Amino acid sequence: MSLSPWRLRLLIVSLLTVAILGALDHTIVSTSLATVAGELGALAQMGWVVVGYTLASTVLLPVIGKLGDAVGPRGVFLVSLVLFLVASLACGFAHDMAQLIGARVVQGMSSAGLHLMSQTIVARVTTPRERPRYMAIIGAAFPVAILVGPVLGGLITDYWGWPWVFWINIPFGVAALLLALVAVPKLAGFGRRRFDVAGAVSFAIAMVSLVLAVTWIGDSARAAASVVAFLVAAIAFAAFFLVELRAPEPLVPLRLFANRTIAAGTALSAIIGIGLFSVTAYLPTYVQMAYRTSATVSGLIPIATVFGMLVSNLATGWLVSRTGHYRVYCISGTALAASGLFAMALLPVGLPLWVPMILMAVVGIGTGAFMSLVIAVVQSAAPRRDTGSMTATVNLVRQVGSTVATAIIGGVIGSGVAALLPASLDASALTPQFVHGASAAVQTQVAEIYSGVFAPVFLALAVTYAAGIVAAVLLPAGRLSDEAEHAPAPSSEPLTA
């Protein structure tokens, strides 16, 4: 569908508003978790507020992608936005942790629909060459949310109370809904006749088992349960793969991975989740221990990383839309990020803080160069009738890669530090406050331990990005087309199981 310039700008404003709303919801809530759990008297269940949200959004990605292809993305987008607002209202009124977790699960499901359908709608109304610029604008919501979300969440919790962390979504969400009703065009679906129920069930079992396994992996009392969950996840993923190979209308169209652009672009998306998203949660701890800084100062490292990602993401989207050339940005981005992480692995103890800040900003710049771009490139290579499914797949591999890699890195750091600490120091009581109040010798020893434990982590992530260079080189050379992609006439047959 071709839109007039003003209608397209209005649409992008609408989608960006919703994208920021969804992204901020995740980062704002993380700041208030301790307060929420304390007031509801369920500190032990606090993690499930995040896990339930993440799990629901991940499991629903391929289902929502297929549904958007079948019935059209506009309806799925609007329903997701209404559900998001209802769930936000329910979260604020929750009287116990079970109610809050249930409402957060619905929020996660609707958030997946908002995020995925925003990208699908952009793909349906733009030419391949226009797409990177608009995809980069919508993709900017994520780094912006990381930069301002925690601060905003803290202020709301301190001055208005934790329910307003959720209720703040209502006025902005209603405005976004009214804007979306006007701005989002009606886009016909492609009338899928069958729904891949077996694929959806096996994928849900696989993801639930995987999340449980990585959640329990650090708990010695649940080590056996974690192993069982990993086995169930492996069996379910194998079953999912076999089902998708045989299904007439698979959730994930594996046949499309014969296309080199789709295969390489999907691999690059996974590398972002594994190579950067997984380690950002541990950067503040690394800085506090290895550089002996306060919690506030330690936030400068992730801020530098995300700011570099934001600038690079917007700049690359604009440049690709002007020239049509995209491959060079994927190659240079992966090479830049690999170099920055390799340098992080070699940093000696005692350097000023601006050194890792610059290096992690380089990693962010490299990642931002292809963060949104690969989604636009894969969409351009996929058949029009599979736009939603392939968009879901690209996001899915990134999210799964981040989840698994985060758990692995956490386990490596925890076990590595515990093994290297002297007998006089208790790993369970080793907090930044304790270390900062200890003697200079203890501080230096702990700094060397953390530097030594994180060095192989940074090196492994550098190798991951180096593999991304190979994937980027495998992308076919060429330019994105200026011509709109014409879809076949939609079928009038209904979607059935």
C-alpha positions as CSV (number, residue, x, y, z in Angstrom):
1,M,0.0,0.0,0.0
2,S,1.3,3.4,-1.0
3,L,0.6,6.2,1.5
4,S,0.9,10.0,1.0
5,P,3.9,11.6,2.8
6,W,1.8,13.2,5.5
7,R,-0.1,10.0,6.2
8,L,3.1,8.0,6.4
9,R,4.6,10.5,8.8
10,L,1.4,10.3,11.0
11,L,1.7,6.5,10.9
12,I,5.3,6.5,12.0
13,V,4.5,8.9,14.8
14,S,1.7,6.6,15.9
15,L,3.9,3.5,15.8
16,L,6.8,5.2,17.5
17,T,4.5,6.4,20.3
18,V,3.3,2.8,20.9
19,A,6.8,1.4,20.6
20,I,8.1,3.8,23.3
21,L,5.1,3.0,25.5
22,G,5.9,-0.7,25.3
23,A,9.6,-0.4,25.7
24,L,9.3,2.0,28.7
25,D,6.9,-0.3,30.4
26,H,9.6,-2.9,30.7
27,T,12.4,-0.7,31.9
28,I,10.2,1.4,34.3
29,V,8.8,-1.6,36.1
30,S,12.3,-3.1,36.7
31,T,13.2,-0.1,38.9
32,S,10.1,-0.5,41.1
33,L,10.2,-4.3,41.5
34,A,11.7,-4.3,45.0
35,T,9.1,-1.8,46.3
36,V,6.2,-3.7,44.6
37,A,7.3,-7.1,46.0
38,G,7.8,-5.6,49.5
39,E,4.4,-4.0,49.7
40,L,2.7,-7.2,48.3
41,G,4.7,-9.3,50.7
42,A,6.1,-11.7,48.1
43,L,9.8,-11.0,47.7
44,A,10.5,-14.6,46.7
45,Q,8.2,-14.3,43.7
46,M,9.5,-11.0,42.6
47,G,11.5,-12.4,39.6
48,W,8.3,-13.9,38.1
49,V,7.0,-10.4,37.4
50,V,9.8,-10.1,34.8
51,V,9.9,-13.8,33.8
52,G,6.2,-14.0,33.2
53,Y,6.2,-10.9,31.0
54,T,9.3,-12.1,29.0
55,L,8.1,-15.6,28.6
56,A,4.6,-14.6,27.4
57,S,6.0,-12.2,24.8
58,T,8.5,-14.7,23.5
59,V,6.1,-17.7,23.3
60,L,3.5,-15.5,21.4
61,L,5.9,-14.0,18.8
62,P,5.6,-16.7,16.1
63,V,1.8,-17.1,16.8
64,I,1.2,-13.4,16.5
65,G,3.4,-13.2,13.4
66,K,1.3,-15.9,11.7
67,L,-2.0,-14.3,12.8
68,G,-0.9,-10.9,11.4
69,D,-0.2,-12.5,8.0
70,A,-3.6,-14.3,8.1
71,V,-6.0,-11.6,9.2
72,G,-4.0,-8.4,8.6
73,P,-1.7,-6.5,11.0
74,R,-4.0,-3.6,11.8
75,G,-6.6,-5.6,13.7
76,V,-3.9,-7.5,15.7
77,F,-2.1,-4.3,16.5
78,L,-5.3,-2.5,17.8
79,V,-6.4,-5.5,19.8
80,S,-2.9,-5.8,21.3
81,L,-3.0,-2.1,22.3
82,V,-6.4,-2.4,24.0
83,L,-5.2,-5.5,25.9
84,F,-2.1,-3.7,26.9
85,L,-4.1,-0.9,28.5
86,V,-6.5,-3.2,30.3
87,A,-3.5,-5.2,31.6
88,S,-1.8,-2.0,32.8
89,L,-4.9,-1.0,34.7
90,A,-5.1,-4.5,36.3
91,C,-1.4,-4.4,37.3
92,G,-2.0,-1.2,39.3
93,F,-5.0,-2.7,41.1
94,A,-3.3,-6.0,41.9
95,H,-3.8,-7.0,45.6
96,D,-1.3,-9.8,45.6
97,M,1.7,-11.1,43.6
98,A,-0.4,-13.8,41.8
99,Q,-2.7,-11.1,40.4
100,L,0.2,-8.9,39.4
101,I,2.0,-11.8,37.6
102,G,-1.2,-12.8,35.8
103,A,-1.7,-9.2,34.6
104,R,2.0,-9.0,33.5
105,V,1.6,-12.1,31.5
106,V,-1.2,-10.4,29.5
107,Q,1.0,-7.3,29.2
108,G,3.8,-9.5,27.8
109,M,1.4,-11.1,25.3
110,S,0.1,-7.7,24.1
111,S,3.5,-6.2,24.1
112,A,4.7,-8.8,21.6
113,G,1.8,-7.9,19.4
114,L,2.5,-4.2,19.5
115,H,6.2,-4.6,18.8
116,L,5.8,-7.2,16.0
117,M,2.9,-5.6,14.2
118,S,4.6,-2.2,14.2
119,Q,7.4,-3.7,12.2
120,T,5.1,-5.6,10.0
121,I,2.9,-2.6,9.2
122,V,6.0,-0.6,8.3
123,A,7.1,-3.4,5.9
124,R,3.6,-3.5,4.3
125,V,3.4,0.3,3.5
126,T,7.0,1.1,2.5
127,T,9.4,0.2,-0.3
128,P,12.5,-1.9,0.7
129,R,14.7,1.2,0.3
130,E,12.5,3.4,2.5
131,R,12.1,0.7,5.2
132,P,15.5,1.0,7.0
133,R,14.9,4.7,7.9
134,Y,11.5,4.1,9.4
135,M,12.5,0.8,11.0
136,A,15.4,2.7,12.7
137,I,13.1,5.4,14.0
138,I,10.8,2.8,15.6
139,G,13.8,0.8,16.8
140,A,15.1,3.9,18.6
141,A,12.4,3.2,21.2
142,F,14.4,0.5,22.8
143,P,17.6,2.4,23.6
144,V,15.6,5.5,24.6
145,A,13.7,3.3,27.1
146,I,16.9,1.9,28.5
147,L,18.3,5.5,29.0
148,V,15.3,7.1,30.7
149,G,13.2,4.2,31.9
150,P,15.0,3.4,35.2
151,V,15.1,7.0,36.3
152,L,11.5,7.6,35.4
153,G,10.5,4.5,37.2
154,G,12.3,5.5,40.3
155,L,10.7,9.0,40.3
156,I,7.2,7.6,39.8
157,T,7.6,5.0,42.6
158,D,9.1,7.5,45.1
159,Y,6.6,10.3,44.5
160,W,3.3,8.7,43.2
161,G,3.5,5.1,44.4
162,W,4.2,1.9,42.5
163,P,0.7,1.5,40.9
164,W,1.4,4.6,38.8
165,V,4.3,2.7,37.2
166,F,1.5,0.8,35.4
167,W,-1.2,3.5,35.3
168,I,1.0,6.0,33.6
169,N,0.4,3.9,30.5
170,I,-3.3,4.7,30.4
171,P,-3.4,8.4,29.3
172,F,-0.5,7.9,26.8
173,G,-1.9,4.6,25.6
174,V,-5.4,6.0,25.0
175,A,-3.9,8.9,23.0
176,A,-1.8,6.4,21.1
177,L,-4.9,4.3,20.4
178,L,-6.9,7.3,19.0
179,L,-3.9,8.2,16.8
180,A,-3.6,4.6,15.7
181,L,-7.3,4.3,14.7
182,V,-6.7,7.2,12.3
183,A,-3.1,6.5,11.2
184,V,-2.9,2.7,10.7
185,P,-4.3,1.8,7.3
186,K,-6.4,-1.3,6.7
187,L,-4.1,-4.0,5.3
188,A,-5.6,-7.2,4.0
189,G,-4.5,-10.6,5.3
190,F,-3.6,-13.5,3.1
191,G,-6.3,-15.9,4.4
192,R,-4.3,-18.8,5.8
193,R,-6.5,-21.9,5.9
194,R,-4.7,-23.8,8.6
195,F,-3.1,-22.9,11.9
196,D,0.0,-24.8,13.1
197,V,-1.4,-26.0,16.4
198,A,1.3,-28.6,16.9
199,G,4.0,-26.1,16.2
200,A,2.5,-23.6,18.7
201,V,2.2,-26.2,21.4
202,S,5.7,-27.7,21.0
203,F,7.2,-24.2,20.9
204,A,5.4,-23.1,24.0
205,I,6.6,-26.2,25.9
206,A,10.1,-25.6,24.7
207,M,10.2,-22.0,25.7
208,V,8.6,-22.5,29.1
209,S,11.0,-25.3,29.9
210,L,14.0,-23.3,28.7
211,V,13.0,-20.2,30.8
212,L,12.5,-22.4,33.9
213,A,15.8,-24.1,33.3
214,V,17.8,-20.9,33.1
215,T,15.8,-19.4,36.0
216,W,16.7,-22.4,38.2
217,I,20.3,-22.9,37.0
218,G,21.8,-20.8,39.7
219,D,19.8,-22.4,42.6
220,S,21.7,-25.4,44.0
221,A,18.4,-26.8,45.5
222,R,16.9,-26.9,42.0
223,A,19.9,-28.1,40.0
224,A,18.2,-31.5,39.2
225,A,15.0,-29.7,38.1
226,S,17.0,-27.4,35.9
227,V,18.6,-30.3,34.2
228,V,15.2,-32.0,33.6
229,A,13.9,-28.7,32.2
230,F,16.8,-28.4,29.8
231,L,16.1,-31.9,28.6
232,V,12.4,-31.2,28.1
233,A,13.3,-28.0,26.2
234,A,15.7,-29.9,23.9
235,I,13.1,-32.5,23.1
236,A,10.4,-30.0,22.5
237,F,12.6,-27.8,20.3
238,A,13.5,-31.0,18.3
239,A,9.8,-31.8,18.0
240,F,9.0,-28.2,17.0
241,F,11.7,-28.3,14.2
242,L,10.2,-31.6,12.8
243,V,6.7,-30.2,13.0
244,E,7.7,-27.1,11.1
245,L,9.4,-29.1,8.4
246,R,6.1,-31.0,7.7
247,A,3.4,-28.4,8.5
248,P,1.5,-27.0,5.4
249,E,1.5,-23.5,7.0
250,P,4.3,-23.5,9.6
251,L,4.7,-20.9,12.3
252,V,8.3,-20.5,11.3
253,P,8.7,-21.0,7.5
254,L,12.0,-23.0,7.5
255,R,11.9,-23.3,3.8
256,L,12.8,-19.6,3.5
257,F,16.1,-20.2,5.1
258,A,17.3,-21.5,1.8
259,N,17.4,-17.8,0.9
260,R,20.9,-16.6,1.8
261,T,19.7,-13.1,2.8
262,I,17.2,-14.5,5.2
263,A,19.6,-17.0,6.7
264,A,22.4,-14.5,7.2
265,G,20.1,-11.7,8.4
266,T,18.5,-14.0,11.0
267,A,22.0,-15.1,12.2
268,L,23.0,-11.5,12.6
269,S,19.9,-10.8,14.7
270,A,20.7,-13.7,17.0
271,I,24.2,-12.4,17.4
272,I,22.9,-9.1,18.8
273,G,21.0,-11.0,21.5
274,I,23.9,-13.2,22.3
275,G,26.7,-10.7,21.9
276,L,25.4,-7.6,23.6
277,F,21.9,-7.8,25.1
278,S,23.1,-10.7,27.3
279,V,26.0,-8.8,29.0
280,T,24.4,-5.4,29.6
281,A,22.8,-6.6,32.8
282,Y,26.2,-7.5,34.3
283,L,28.1,-4.4,33.2
284,P,27.2,-2.3,36.3
285,T,28.4,-5.1,38.7
286,Y,31.6,-5.4,36.7
287,V,32.4,-1.7,36.9
288,Q,31.5,-1.5,40.6
289,M,33.9,-4.3,41.5
290,A,36.7,-4.0,38.9
291,Y,36.8,-0.1,38.9
292,R,35.6,0.4,42.5
293,T,32.9,2.9,41.6
294,S,29.5,3.7,43.1
295,A,26.2,2.2,41.7
296,T,25.4,5.6,40.2
297,V,28.7,5.9,38.4
298,S,28.6,2.3,37.2
299,G,25.6,3.2,35.1
300,L,27.8,5.3,32.8
301,I,29.0,2.2,31.0
302,P,25.6,0.9,29.8
303,I,24.6,4.5,29.1
304,A,27.6,4.9,26.8
305,T,26.8,1.6,25.1
306,V,23.1,2.4,24.6
307,F,23.8,5.9,23.4
308,G,26.2,4.7,20.8
309,M,23.6,2.1,19.7
310,L,20.9,4.8,19.4
311,V,23.0,7.2,17.3
312,S,24.3,4.5,15.0
313,N,20.9,2.9,14.5
314,L,19.4,6.2,13.4
315,A,22.4,7.2,11.2
316,T,22.5,3.8,9.5
317,G,18.8,3.7,8.7
318,W,19.1,7.2,7.1
319,L,22.2,6.3,5.1
320,V,20.8,3.0,3.8
321,S,17.5,4.6,2.7
322,R,19.6,7.3,0.8
323,T,21.9,4.9,-1.0
324,G,20.2,1.5,-0.9
325,H,23.4,-0.2,0.1
326,Y,23.2,-2.2,3.3
327,R,25.9,-4.9,3.4
328,V,28.8,-2.6,4.3
329,Y,27.1,-1.5,7.5
330,C,26.5,-5.1,8.6
331,I,30.2,-6.0,8.0
332,S,31.6,-2.8,9.6
333,G,29.2,-3.0,12.5
334,T,30.0,-6.6,13.4
335,A,33.8,-5.9,13.0
336,L,33.6,-2.8,15.2
337,A,31.7,-4.5,17.9
338,A,34.1,-7.5,17.9
339,S,37.1,-5.2,18.2
340,G,35.5,-3.3,21.1
341,L,34.7,-6.5,23.0
342,F,38.2,-8.0,22.3
343,A,39.8,-4.8,23.7
344,M,37.5,-5.1,26.8
345,A,38.9,-8.6,27.3
346,L,42.5,-7.2,27.4
347,L,42.0,-4.3,29.7
348,P,44.3,-4.4,32.7
349,V,43.1,-3.4,36.2
350,G,43.5,0.2,37.3
351,L,42.7,2.1,34.1
352,P,40.5,5.2,34.3
353,L,36.7,4.6,33.8
354,W,36.6,6.5,30.5
355,V,38.5,3.7,28.8
356,P,35.8,1.0,29.1
357,M,33.2,3.7,28.5
358,I,34.7,4.4,25.1
359,L,35.2,0.7,24.2
360,M,31.6,-0.2,25.1
361,A,30.3,2.9,23.2
362,V,32.2,1.4,20.2
363,V,30.4,-1.9,20.8
364,G,27.1,0.0,20.9
365,I,27.9,1.9,17.7
366,G,28.8,-1.4,15.9
367,T,25.6,-3.1,17.1
368,G,23.4,-0.2,16.2
369,A,24.7,-0.2,12.7
370,F,22.7,-3.4,11.9
371,M,20.3,-3.7,14.8
372,S,17.1,-2.5,13.0
373,L,18.7,-2.9,9.5
374,V,18.7,-6.7,9.5
375,I,14.9,-6.8,10.2
376,A,14.3,-4.5,7.1
377,V,16.6,-6.6,5.0
378,V,15.0,-9.9,5.9
379,Q,11.5,-8.5,5.3
380,S,12.6,-7.4,1.9
381,A,13.8,-10.9,1.0
382,A,10.7,-12.7,2.4
383,P,7.6,-13.3,0.3
384,R,4.9,-10.7,1.1
385,R,2.6,-13.4,2.5
386,D,5.2,-14.4,5.1
387,T,6.2,-10.9,6.3
388,G,4.8,-11.3,9.8
389,S,6.2,-14.8,10.3
390,M,9.7,-13.8,9.2
391,T,9.6,-10.6,11.3
392,A,8.6,-12.7,14.3
393,T,11.4,-15.2,13.6
394,V,14.1,-12.5,13.4
395,N,12.9,-11.0,16.7
396,L,12.5,-14.5,18.2
397,V,16.1,-15.7,17.7
398,R,17.4,-12.4,19.2
399,Q,15.2,-12.8,22.3
400,V,16.0,-16.5,22.8
401,G,19.7,-15.9,22.2
402,S,19.7,-13.1,24.8
403,T,17.8,-15.3,27.4
404,V,20.2,-18.3,27.0
405,A,23.4,-16.3,26.9
406,T,22.3,-14.2,29.9
407,A,21.9,-17.4,32.0
408,I,25.2,-18.8,30.8
409,I,27.1,-15.6,31.5
410,G,25.5,-15.3,35.0
411,G,26.5,-18.8,35.8
412,V,30.1,-18.3,34.6
413,I,30.5,-15.1,36.6
414,G,28.9,-16.5,39.8
415,S,31.0,-19.7,39.8
416,G,34.1,-18.0,38.6
417,V,34.2,-15.4,41.3
418,A,33.3,-18.0,44.0
419,A,36.1,-20.2,42.9
420,L,38.8,-17.5,42.9
421,L,37.8,-15.7,46.1
422,P,40.1,-16.5,49.1
423,A,38.7,-18.4,52.0
424,S,38.4,-15.2,54.1
425,L,35.8,-13.8,51.8
426,D,32.3,-15.1,51.5
427,A,31.0,-15.0,47.9
428,S,27.3,-14.7,49.1
429,A,28.2,-11.6,51.2
430,L,30.4,-9.9,48.6
431,T,28.6,-6.7,47.8
432,P,30.0,-3.5,46.3
433,Q,29.4,-1.7,49.6
434,F,31.4,-4.4,51.5
435,V,34.3,-4.2,49.0
436,H,34.4,-0.4,49.0
437,G,34.7,-0.4,52.8
438,A,37.5,-3.1,52.8
439,S,41.2,-2.5,52.8
440,A,43.0,-1.4,49.6
441,A,44.6,-4.9,49.3
442,V,41.2,-6.6,49.4
443,Q,39.8,-4.1,46.9
444,T,42.7,-4.7,44.5
445,Q,42.3,-8.5,44.9
446,V,38.6,-8.4,44.2
447,A,39.1,-6.1,41.2
448,E,41.6,-8.5,39.7
449,I,39.3,-11.5,40.3
450,Y,36.4,-9.7,38.5
451,S,38.6,-8.6,35.7
452,G,39.9,-12.1,35.3
453,V,36.4,-13.6,35.3
454,F,34.9,-11.1,32.8
455,A,37.9,-11.3,30.4
456,P,36.9,-14.7,28.9
457,V,33.3,-13.5,28.8
458,F,34.2,-10.5,26.7
459,L,36.5,-12.7,24.6
460,A,33.7,-15.2,23.9
461,L,31.3,-12.4,22.9
462,A,34.0,-10.9,20.6
463,V,34.2,-14.3,19.0
464,T,30.4,-14.3,18.6
465,Y,30.6,-11.0,16.8
466,A,33.5,-12.3,14.7
467,A,31.2,-15.1,13.5
468,G,28.7,-12.3,12.7
469,I,31.3,-10.8,10.3
470,V,31.1,-14.1,8.4
471,A,27.3,-13.9,8.3
472,A,27.5,-10.3,7.1
473,V,29.9,-11.2,4.3
474,L,27.5,-13.9,3.2
475,L,24.8,-11.3,2.7
476,P,24.3,-10.8,-1.1
477,A,25.8,-7.6,-2.4
478,G,23.3,-5.2,-4.0
479,R,20.9,-2.4,-3.2
480,L,17.4,-2.3,-1.7
481,S,14.7,-1.7,-4.3
482,D,12.8,1.6,-4.7
483,E,9.8,-0.3,-6.0
484,A,6.9,-1.4,-3.9
485,E,6.5,-5.1,-3.4
486,H,3.2,-6.3,-4.9
487,A,1.2,-8.8,-2.9
488,P,-0.9,-11.5,-4.4
489,A,-4.7,-11.2,-4.0
490,P,-5.7,-12.3,-0.5
491,S,-7.7,-15.4,-0.1
492,S,-11.2,-15.2,1.3
493,E,-10.9,-18.5,3.1
494,P,-10.9,-18.3,7.0
495,L,-8.1,-19.2,9.3
496,T,-8.8,-22.6,10.9
497,A,-7.0,-25.1,13.1
